[in-house]
Amino acid sequence: MSLVLVEKQDRIAWVTLNRPEKMNALNNALLKELEEAIAGLEHDAEVGVVVLTGAGEKAFVAGADISELKDLDSGSAREQALKGQAVFNRIAALPKPVIAAVNGFALGGGCELALSAHIRVASENARFGLPEVSLGIIPGYGGTQRLPRLVGTGVGLDMILSGDMIPAADALRMGLVSRVFPLADLKAGVEKLAKTILSRGPLALTRALAAVQQGVEMPLEQGLQFEAALFGLLAASQDMKEGMGAFLEKRPAQFKGC
């Protein structure tokens, strides 16, 4: 049985983590298949948006597989953390938008997986948390770094140090997710968002991702210079001419990605 399912439709790749009997817990085999799936989609011209979700209606990913972690020593634990970080870093660096469709529990490694996506959308029954401190460890797949950068240090530390779960409504309020839907409407809501993104200029999408993902790590003045440089590059594109021409002519743009 494949632990990661990939279905492509209308330029959207739905990547489903498929261990529903274990609430899609991340084990090494699943991480390996996930990395292979992401690598295959990176340069796939038929795919413009990637959606990550979990099989079933209970969990996005309920965490790492504790049975694989319990016997790690100091050295092997560090290597395990670096392995998970490498997979999630690859998702975060994907040059096309990645949406996490969080359809249930997103705990520990599952929350960290969602954090590696560019956009997070949740169902009303979703629950987020980093409960690692209750196990005597800390988040190791990027949670201590990505969460505070997203929601602020104070709120991030509240979640990390308490280990408490938060509901989707609180995740929306704090900016951890951008949209919340009833579970029955989650797929349609994500599909609508993905299709809206796909209707925009593909070069602009790639440059916007780069401006945010790389610029946020720069001092403000350097980030502004980076933004201006990317803006200048886009001004030389046919897509800009098409986009502005379509706006002035009151018609839908037909972008070519050049």
ZIUR-V244357 format. One line per field, one symbol per residue. ss: DSSP state (H for helix, E for strand, L for the rest). psi: psi as a letter, one per 40 degrees, with the letter a starting at -180 (. if undefined). burial: # if it has 9 or more other ideal C-beta (glycine too) atoms within 8 Angstrom, else .. A space follows every 50 residues. Layout:
ss = ???
psi = ???
burial = ???
//
This chain:
ss = LLLEEEEEELLEEEEEELLHHHLLLELHHHHHHHHHHHHHHHLLLLLLEE EEEELLLLEEELLELHHHHLLLLHHHHHHHHHHHHHHHHHHHLLLLEEEE EELLEEELHHHHHHHHLLEEEEELLLEEELHHHHHLLLLLLLHHHHHHHH HLHHHHHHHHHHLLLEEHHHHHHHLLLLEEELHHHHHHHHHHHHHHHHLL LHHHHHHHHHHHHHHLLLLHHHHHHHHHHHHHHHHLLHHHHHHHHHHHLL LLLLLLLL
psi = hhehhhhhhfehhhhhhgfdefffihidddddddddddddedeheehdhh hhiiiaedicheaihddeddeiadddddddddddddddddddehfihhhh ghfahgibdddddddeidhhhiideihiigeddeeeaihefededddddd eiddddddddddeiiiiddddddeedieihiiddedddddddddddddei hdddddddddddddddeiiddddddddddddddddeidddddddddddef ihigief.
burial = ..####.#...#########.######..##.######..##.#..#### ######..########..#.......#..##.##########.#.##### #################.###############.....######.###.# #...######..#.##.#..##.#.##.###.#..#..###.###.##.# #######.###.###..#...##..##..#..##..#.##.##.##.... ..#.#...
//
